[in-house]
Amino acid sequence: MIYWFANDLNPLIPVFIICPIIAILIGTIFFYGKFNIFLGMCISFLLPLLFIASNASTLKANIGAWVLYGIGYSVTTFLVYKFLGFLKK
């Protein structure tokens, strides 16, 4: 869906820069907002759809990438959440 607004965007920018920053922000928001981290992890799992779901055929071809990157972003969110808890002690 990012490519609907930025057609000439390098594919590595959303994968390695934009979505990890969003995952870090989600972990931070869920820590300071005292929300359930598993909801934040579910939201982070859906982040790869921002750059994979440009159309149905792209989504079907990249379903494996969605799962792998989704798990990676979920783990990033969880680690940020736990790291902030460690710093607060």
N, C-alpha and C positions, 0 to 999 in steps of 0.2 A: 504494500500500500504506500510505502514511502516513494516508490517510483511513479506513482500517479502524479506527484507534485514535483519531483526532481528527476526528470528522465535521464539526464546525463551523469547521474551520481555514480561514482566508483562503487562497485559491489562490496568492497572490503570496508568501506567507511561505516555502513550500518552494522555490519557483522562484528567488527573489532573496536569500534569507537562509540557509536550512538547507543546501541543496545546494552553494552556493559555499563555505560554511564547511567542509563535508565534503571538497570538492575541494582546498581549501587544506591541510587536515589530511593528506590522502592524499599530496600533493606533499611535505609536510614529513616524513612518516613514511618515504616512499620515499627521500628524500635522506639522512636520518640513518641509516636502516637499510641503506643501500647496496644497495637492490633495483633491479631493472630498471624504469626509468621507463615503459616501454611497457606493462607490466602494470598500473601505476598509472593510466595513461591509459585502458586498457580498462575498469578498474573505474569510473573517472570517467565514461566513456561510458555506463555502465549506470545511473548515478545518477538520471536522469530517470524511470526506471521506478518509483522510489519514490513518485512522485506521479501518474504517468500510468497505471500498471497496476492500477487499482482493479477493473476487470473487462475482459473480452475486447473488448467493443464500444468502450469508452473507448480501449483500446490501439490498436485498428484506426483509430479516428477521429483519433488524435493521433500517428501514426507519424512524421510529418514534424517535429512538435515534439520528439519524442524524439531524432531525428537532430540537429536544430539545437542543442538544449540540450546533448546529449551531446558534440558537438564543442566547444561553448563551455566545458563543464566540463573536458574533456580538455585544452584549451589552457590553462585556468587552472592545472590541475595541473602541466603542463609548464613554464609560466612561473614558478610558485613554485619548482619544482625547480631551474631554471636560475638564478633570482634568489638562492636560498640558496647555490648554487655560486659565484656572483659575489661574494657577501658573505664567503664563507669564504676567498677568495684574499687 
